[in-house]
Amino acid sequence: MYEPDSLRAFDLIIDARSPREFAQDHLPGAINLPVVFDEEYAEVGTTHRTDPMLAYQIGVRYALRNIAHHLELPFFGTTRRAAILVYCFRGGKRSKLWMDALETIGYKVQRLPAGWKGYRTWVRQSLDDIPARLQLNVLSGPTGCGKTRLLHALREGGAQILDLEALASHRGSVIGAIPGQPQPSQKLFDSLLLEAINNLDVSQPVWIENESKRIGRVQLPTALFQAMHRSHLFTVQTPMPERVLMWHREYPHFAKDPVGLVTQLGYLKALVGGTTLQKWVSMAEHGEIDALFESIMIDHYDPAYLRSTHKNYSAAGLCTQIRLDTLNPHNLIDIARCLIAASSGAG
């Protein structure tokens, strides 16, 4: 029931849980048509502690009203022969209320066995098993070298990619938060990641960017993290002027607020030393943006990258060097096509 092909058989997947639960995680393609909303759900739960029967009475009253309102949506007014899947937390009362209403109308309805909780168990198990079957090509290289741009060029060239930073809504480093784009919860990230993996052809290579175990506030599944470190490594090398330009493109908010950037990096004092940190402060205060970006990369990110690569990929097999003299999109496409051709020939 949880497999992608099985889910695609439905015209509509209804998540009957509260909006707060839905935001934390949900099945791919599901829409949230809650039986009870957040405040109503809290009221029912509080009442249940002292008077369970009254709690159910309140809950059913809210449910009938909310379901009646949802049934006014255009989908139900224009679709007569739809196949509908409905689920709640454990496949219990909330999904049954929806199912009874829809079956009474005449829709073909199924209730998800074990609800979201069963789905979540399947996600965890799948993320433990599937990554070992992937043929990964890992793009590695210091920050600002254009790995993500090259990854996207590979996709444009027809290769399969797994864009972890896009799924995590984060660029991967301590300063990688994307303004205006909150990260998903860990559970939702897992769901998004598994959905992306299930859309891949495991018989063909998959390109992925080297990441730490943690991307912002979410973590990679251990099986995927380990699979990356057993894979073919492609190390990207890019001249510093191009990397500085990349920082301007990727972090325009820091170019506008260099003092804020250095403030975020204040915790690095124990690693880089007080003299280096004070140098960054001075550069930021004087608006020396290019020099600041370059120094942060040279004094912190490059050594950190070398330590991490040596630790995690010392046992890796093949390692291929990629020289990107420019991060011009046309050059990246040319490099991507060469990589795809070489990868196909090796396979």
N, C-alpha and C positions, 0 to 999 in steps of 0.2 A: 504493500500500500504506500510505502514511503518513497519508492523508486520514482525517478523523474518521469519515466514513461507512464507510470500508473497515475501520477498527479495530472499529467497533461490530458488524460482522458476526461477530466471534469471541465465543464464550462465555467464553473464558479467554485471557489474554495472559500468558505466562510469561517473566520476565526471568531468564535462566540465569546472570547474572553474580554476582559476590560482593556481599555486603551493602554494602560500602563503595562500590562502583561504583553500585549501585542508589540509595544515599542521595544521591549527587552529581547524578543525573538518571536519568529513566526515562520510558518511554512512558506517556501517560495511561491509567489503568485497569489497568496491569500489576501483577502481584504477583511478589515476589521468591522464587523457588524455586531457590536457587543450586546449581549443579553442584559447586562447591567453595566453602567459606566462606573468610573473609579470611585466617586463619592458614594454611589448607591451600593457598590460592592463592599466598601468599608462599613457602611451602615448595616448591611445584612450580616457581615462578619461580627460586628460588635454586638448586635442583638442576639446572635446565635449563642453567645456565651451564657446568657441568662434565660432565653426563651427560644429554643430551636423552632418550635411551631410558628411563632410569630415571625421569626426571621424568614422562614420559607414563604410565609404569606406575603411579607413585604417584597421578597425577591421575585415571586411569581407576578405580583402586581406590576413591578417595574419591568419585568421581562415581557409581559404581554403588551404593555404600552410601547416598549422600545422595538419589539419585533414588528408590531403594527406600523410603526413609523418607518422602519427599514423596508417593509414591503411596498412602500410608496416609491422606492427607487425605480428609475427607468428600466433597469434590467428585468425586474419582475413584471413590468407592464408589457414588455415586448417579447419576452422569451417564454415559450410554453413547454418545450420538450427538453429543457436543460437538464444536464447531469450535474448534481451538486454534492460537494463534500463539505461536511461541517465538523468542527472539532472544538473542544474546550480544553481544560487543563488535563483531565484524566479520561475524557470521553464520557462524562457523567451528566449531571442534571442540566447544565447550560446548553450543551449540544443537543440533548434530548428535547428540550423545549423548542429549539429551532427545527429539529427534524420532524417533530409532530406537526408543527405548523405547515411546513413545506409539503409533507406527505399528504396532509389534509387537502391542500390546494391541488395536488396531483403531480408534483415534481418527483423525479427519480433522485432519491437522496441516499447517501451513505454516511455513516458516522465513523470517524477515524478511530480504529481500535487503540485504546490506551491514551488517546488524545495527544496533546502537545508533549506530555511527559514521555510517552512511548517514542514519539518522533525524535525528541532530544537524545534518548538512549541510542537510537539508530544513528544519529549524526556523530555522536562520540565514537561509536564502534566503527563506523565507516572511515572516520579520520584517523583511526588507529591502523586500519587495514589497507586502504587504497593507495596512500603515498608511496608505498614500497613498489608499486607496479608502474609508477611513472618513470619515463625516460627523461630526466631533467638535464638541461644545459643551464648552468648558473653563471649569470653575469656578475662579476665582482669588480671592485675598484673603489678608490677613495671618494669621499663626498664631492659632488660637483663635477664628476668626470663624464656625466651624461648617460649613465646606465639606464635610467628610466626612459630617456628619449630614444635610446637605441632599442630598448624593449618594445616601445610603441612602433618603431620603424620595422622591427621584425614582424609585428602583427600586421602592419600595412603591407608587408611583403608576402603575407600568406602563412606565416608560421603560427603555431599555437603558443600562446603566452599565458602565464598566470601572474596577474598584476596584484601583488600582495598589498602594496601601498594604496592602490585605488580601493581595494576591498576594506582596508583599515582606515581610510580617510586620514592618512598621516604619512609624512615623508620619511619616517623611520628614525631620525635622530632626536636628541633631546629638544632641539629647536624645530622639529618637523611638524608641529601642529599647523593645520591649514585654517587660516582665519575664516570664520563663518561656516565651517564644516565640522560639526561634532562627530566624534568617533562612534561607531556602533558599540553596543555592549559586547562582551566576550561571546555570549551565546549567539547573538545575531551575526557576529563576525564568523563564527564557526559555520553557521547556516549558509552565509554568502560564499564562504570558501568552498564548502562541499558542493554547492550548486555549480560554482565555476569549474571545479574538478570534474564533476559529472558530465559537463558539457565538452570535455576533452576526449580525444581519441587516444587511449593509452598505448596504442600500437605505434604512435608517432611521437617524435621528440616534443618536449615542452620547454620553452624558455622561461626562466624565472630570475628575478633579481636577488642577489645575496642580501639577506636581512639578519638582524639579530633575533634572538628568541622572542623579544618583545618589540612590538611596533606601537609606540605610544603606550596606551593602556591595555592593548590586547596582546595575547601571546599566540605564537604559532603552535600548532599541534606538534608534539614531540616526534611523531613518526615522520612528518614532513620535514622538520628541522634536521633530523638525522639523515633523511634521504638526500637532502640538498648537499650535505657534507660528504656523501659518497659519490657525488656526480661529477661530470665533466665541468671543469672550471674555466671560464673565459675571463681573463683579467683585462680590464679596460684602462688604458693609459691616455691621458689628455693633457696638453700643455696648460700651465697655470693661468695664462691670460684667458683662455677659453673657459676654464673652471670659474674664474671670477665673474665672467659674463653670465655663466649659468646661475650663479648665486643671485645675481641681479634679477634674472628672469624668474627664478624659483622663490626668492625671498624678497620681493619688492617692499614688503612691510618693514623689513629690517634695514633696508637702505634708507627708508624714511625715518626710522627710529633706531639708529645704531646704539644709542645709550641703553635702550630697552633690551637690545640683543645681548649686550655685555652683562647687563643685570641678570638675564636668564642664565648666563654662563658663569656666574659668580661661584657656584658650587665647585667649579673646576680648579679653584685655587690650590687645593692640596695636590692636584695632578700636574698642573702646569707651572705652579709657583707664583708667588706674589708679584715678582717683577714682570712676568709676562702678562698677568691679569691687569696690572697697572698700565702697561703699554697699550692694551686693548682699550682701557678706559680713556686714555689720552687720545688715541686715534678716533674713538667714537665722539668725544667732545669736540674735536677739531674737524669733524666731518670727513675724515680720511677713509672713505668707505672701501675703496679697492684695497688699500693697504690692510685695513682691518679684516676684510674677508680672507685675504691671502694669508695673513698671520694666523688666523683661527684655524685654517686648514693645515698649514705647515706645522704649527706648534701643538695642535691637539688632534684633529681628525685624521691626519695621515699616519701618525704613529699609532693611534688607536686602531686604525684599519689594518696596519701591518701585524699588530699583536693578535687581533681577532682572526685574521686569515691564517696566520701560523698555527694558532690554537685549534681552529675548527677544520682546516683543510690540509693539515700536514699528512693525513693518510689518503687524501684524494688521489684519484688516478691521473687522468690527463689534465693538462693545464695549457691553455692557448692564450697568447698575448694578442690584444687588439689595440691598435694605435688609432686614435681619433685625433687627427691634426686639427680638425674643425668640427664643431657641432652643428654645422649647416645641415638642414633637413635633407637636401639632395645627397650630401656625403653620407649621412646616416642610412639612407635608403640603399645606396650602393654597397655600403659595408654589410647591411642586413642581408641583401640578396646573396652576397658572397658567402656569408655565414650559413644561410639556408641551404645553398647549393653544396657547400662542404659537408654540412650535417647530413644531408640526404645521401650524398655519396658515401659517407662513412657508414650510414645505416644499410 
